[in-house]
Amino acid sequence: MSPQLYNRVAGGTALIDAARAAMRLPGTSLDPHGPVAFWGWVSGGFAALSAAEQVGTYAPELHVVGTYASAAPTDLAALLAPSDGSFLNGLTGYVLRGLTASYPELEQPVRDALTPRGLEMLDNTGRQCLAQTAIDYMFRHLGGGPAPAETGRFWFKTDIFEAVKVDPLKTVLAAQHIGNIKPTGPVYFDHNRWDSFAPYLSTRQTAADYCAKGADVTFWTNEEPPFLNKVAVNSLLPTLVDGERSIAWVTDRFNGAPTTPNCGEIQG
């Protein structure tokens, strides 16, 4: 797992660099000047959107024909409430490690804010894959607030929900926000209305922000009803359920077919 998960600049440029490297590999049928599309799910969707935002200045030589993002969180502060006590709550460790890797001055304040169990989680997630992290830390709670930290039941000594509203975390998290820069090429969002990890409304707002900047945006709402919310079913399944539709959209971009954006619906 990347040490810079949910870092907007690092995630996007890493994906762009991967595209550059792939197109320069010898012995392939890839045209070094051919079309490129970014594709990602959850944190990968976050990176794909970031790549679309940055490619115009970071790699203007790439011919980007489209970006697909499924269940992509675009506002990190909005992840706190839905992730608390969920199957994916261990991702907290990845996010914290990413922030401290990118902003070394945050490392000691972050460690000071964690309980012994929180410190154990932070250290362990630095050497685990997602599956192991989910098994070890599913359904745990962030903590803080009215419950006494000394019980050891939670990860944070202080109220993390309040801490993200003030600096330094407020500014750092705002820097990771997706939607402030017009993306290069068409963008396709696939998001479940009741996504229990990446809030639907914040991602739809990013799509609306892109539309306001003149981007070509298609936002597909998956209507799979809410099911086992703390197991993140509504984050995990739509990318599979909508797979045929999504692959068809990306294929059309490579074939030069016209898009059918729905900005009027998104902004309405």
C-alpha positions in Angstrom: 0.0 0.0 0.0 1.4 3.4 -1.0 2.7 5.4 2.0 1.1 8.5 0.4 -2.5 7.2 0.1 -4.9 10.1 -0.5 -2.1 12.6 -1.2 -3.5 14.5 -4.1 -0.2 15.5 -5.8 1.7 12.2 -5.1 -1.2 10.0 -6.1 -1.9 11.8 -9.4 1.7 12.2 -10.5 2.4 8.5 -9.7 -0.4 7.5 -12.0 0.8 9.8 -14.7 4.4 8.5 -14.3 3.0 4.9 -14.7 1.4 5.9 -17.9 4.5 7.5 -19.2 6.6 4.4 -18.3 4.1 2.0 -19.9 4.2 3.9 -23.2 8.0 3.8 -23.2 8.4 0.1 -22.7 10.2 -1.6 -25.5 8.7 -4.6 -27.4 5.0 -3.6 -26.9 2.4 -2.5 -29.4 1.8 0.8 -27.5 2.1 3.9 -29.5 4.3 6.3 -27.4 2.0 9.1 -28.6 -1.2 7.2 -28.4 -4.3 7.7 -26.2 -4.2 7.4 -22.4 -7.0 6.9 -19.9 -6.9 6.9 -16.1 -9.0 4.3 -14.2 -9.4 3.8 -10.5 -11.6 2.6 -7.7 -11.8 4.3 -4.2 -8.3 5.5 -3.5 -7.4 4.6 -7.1 -10.4 6.7 -8.2 -9.0 9.6 -6.1 -5.6 9.2 -7.8 -7.2 9.0 -11.3 -9.1 12.3 -10.7 -5.9 13.9 -9.4 -4.0 12.7 -12.4 -6.7 14.2 -14.7 -6.3 17.5 -12.8 -2.5 17.6 -13.0 -1.6 16.0 -16.3 -2.1 19.3 -18.2 0.8 20.9 -16.4 2.8 17.8 -15.3 2.7 15.8 -18.5 1.2 17.9 -21.3 2.7 15.5 -23.9 0.2 12.8 -22.9 -3.0 12.5 -25.0 -5.6 11.9 -22.3 -8.9 10.7 -23.7 -10.8 10.0 -20.5 -10.8 9.3 -16.7 -12.9 6.8 -14.9 -13.4 7.0 -11.1 -15.5 4.6 -9.1 -16.5 5.2 -5.5 -13.8 7.9 -5.3 -13.7 10.0 -2.1 -12.9 13.6 -3.0 -13.1 15.2 0.5 -10.9 13.5 3.1 -12.6 15.2 6.1 -15.9 13.8 5.0 -14.5 10.2 5.3 -14.2 10.3 9.1 -17.9 9.8 10.0 -18.6 6.9 7.6 -15.3 5.1 8.2 -15.6 5.2 12.0 -16.5 1.6 13.1 -16.5 0.3 9.5 -14.8 -2.6 7.7 -12.4 -0.1 6.1 -11.6 1.9 9.2 -8.0 0.6 9.1 -7.5 2.9 6.1 -7.1 5.6 8.8 -3.6 4.3 9.3 -2.8 4.6 5.6 -4.1 8.2 5.5 -2.1 9.2 8.6 1.0 7.7 7.3 0.5 9.4 3.9 0.1 12.8 5.6 3.1 12.4 7.8 5.2 11.2 4.9 4.2 14.3 2.9 4.2 16.7 5.9 7.0 15.5 8.3 6.2 18.3 10.7 2.9 16.5 11.5 4.4 13.2 12.6 5.0 14.1 16.2 1.6 15.9 16.7 -0.2 12.9 15.1 1.6 10.4 17.3 1.0 12.5 20.4 -2.8 12.5 19.6 -3.0 8.7 19.5 -3.7 6.3 22.3 -1.5 3.2 22.7 -3.9 1.2 20.5 -3.8 4.0 18.0 0.0 4.0 17.9 -0.1 0.2 17.4 -2.5 0.6 14.5 -0.4 3.3 12.9 2.8 1.2 13.1 1.2 -2.0 11.9 -0.5 -0.4 8.8 2.9 0.6 7.6 3.7 -3.1 6.8 0.3 -4.5 5.9 -1.8 -5.1 2.8 -5.4 -3.9 2.7 -6.8 -7.4 3.5 -4.7 -7.8 6.6 -5.5 -4.3 7.8 -9.2 -4.9 7.3 -9.1 -8.1 9.3 -7.1 -6.6 12.1 -8.9 -3.3 12.4 -12.4 -3.7 11.1 -15.2 -2.1 13.1 -12.9 -0.2 15.4 -13.6 3.4 16.5 -11.6 6.5 16.0 -12.6 7.8 19.5 -12.1 11.1 21.1 -15.0 13.2 22.3 -16.9 12.2 25.5 -15.5 8.7 26.0 -12.3 8.6 28.2 -9.3 7.8 26.1 -7.6 6.0 28.9 -10.1 3.1 28.4 -7.9 2.1 25.5 -11.0 1.4 23.3 -10.2 4.1 20.8 -7.4 5.4 18.6 -7.4 9.1 19.3 -7.1 10.9 22.7 -8.8 14.0 21.3 -11.9 14.6 19.3 -10.6 14.0 15.8 -13.9 15.2 14.3 -13.1 18.7 15.8 -9.4 18.5 15.1 -9.9 18.4 11.3 -11.8 21.7 11.5 -8.8 23.7 12.6 -5.1 23.9 11.5 -2.9 22.3 10.9 -5.2 19.4 9.7 -7.7 21.7 8.1 -5.2 23.2 5.7 -3.5 19.9 5.0 -6.7 18.1 4.2 -8.0 21.0 2.1 -4.8 20.6 0.0 -5.9 17.1 -0.9 -9.4 18.2 -2.1 -10.4 17.0 -5.5 -12.4 19.4 -7.7 -10.4 22.7 -7.6 -8.8 22.2 -11.0 -10.4 21.5 -14.4 -9.5 18.0 -15.5 -8.0 17.2 -18.9 -10.3 15.2 -21.0 -13.8 13.7 -20.3 -14.5 12.3 -16.8 -16.8 9.5 -15.8 -18.0 9.1 -12.2 -19.6 5.8 -11.0 -20.9 6.2 -7.5 -23.5 4.5 -5.4 -26.1 6.8 -3.9 -25.8 5.2 -0.4 -22.0 4.6 -0.5 -21.1 4.0 3.1 -17.4 5.0 2.8 -17.0 7.8 0.2 -20.0 10.1 0.7 -22.1 10.4 -2.4 -22.9 14.1 -2.0 -19.3 15.2 -1.7 -18.3 13.3 -4.8 -21.3 14.6 -6.8 -20.3 18.1 -5.7 -16.9 17.5 -7.2 -18.5 16.5 -10.5 -20.6 19.7 -10.3 -17.5 21.8 -9.6 -15.9 20.2 -12.7 -18.9 21.1 -14.8 -18.8 24.7 -13.5 -15.2 24.8 -14.9 -16.4 23.7 -18.3 -15.3 20.1 -18.0 -16.9 17.2 -19.9 -18.5 15.2 -17.1 -20.7 12.1 -16.9 -22.0 11.1 -13.5 -23.6 7.7 -13.2 -25.6 7.0 -10.0 -25.7 3.4 -9.0 -29.0 2.8 -7.2 -28.1 -0.4 -5.4 -30.0 -0.1 -2.1 -28.0 0.2 1.2 -26.8 -3.1 2.5 -24.5 -4.0 5.4 -23.3 -0.4 5.5 -20.4 -1.0 7.9 -19.0 -3.7 5.5 -18.8 -1.1 2.7 -20.9 -3.2 0.3 -22.1 -0.1 -1.4 -18.5 1.0 -2.1 -17.3 -2.4 -3.2 -20.0 -3.8 -5.5 -21.0 -1.0 -7.9 -17.7 -1.1 -9.8 -18.4 -4.7 -10.6 -22.2 -4.3 -11.2 -21.5 -1.3 -13.5 -18.4 -2.9 -15.1 -19.8 -3.4 -18.6 -21.2 0.2 -18.7 -17.9 1.6 -17.4 -15.7 -0.4 -19.7 -17.9 0.6 -22.7 -17.4 4.3 -21.8 -13.6 4.0 -21.7 -13.6 1.9 -24.9 -15.6 4.7 -26.6 -13.0 7.2 -25.5 -10.2 5.2 -27.2 -12.4 4.9 -30.3 -13.0 8.6 -30.5 -16.8 8.3 -30.0 -18.7 11.4 -28.8 -19.4 11.7 -25.1 -22.9 12.3 -23.5 -22.2 14.5 -20.5 -24.9 15.2 -18.0 -23.8 18.4 -16.4 -27.3 19.8 -16.5 -28.5 17.0 -14.3 -25.5 17.1 -12.0 -25.9 20.8 -11.4 -29.7 20.9 -11.3 
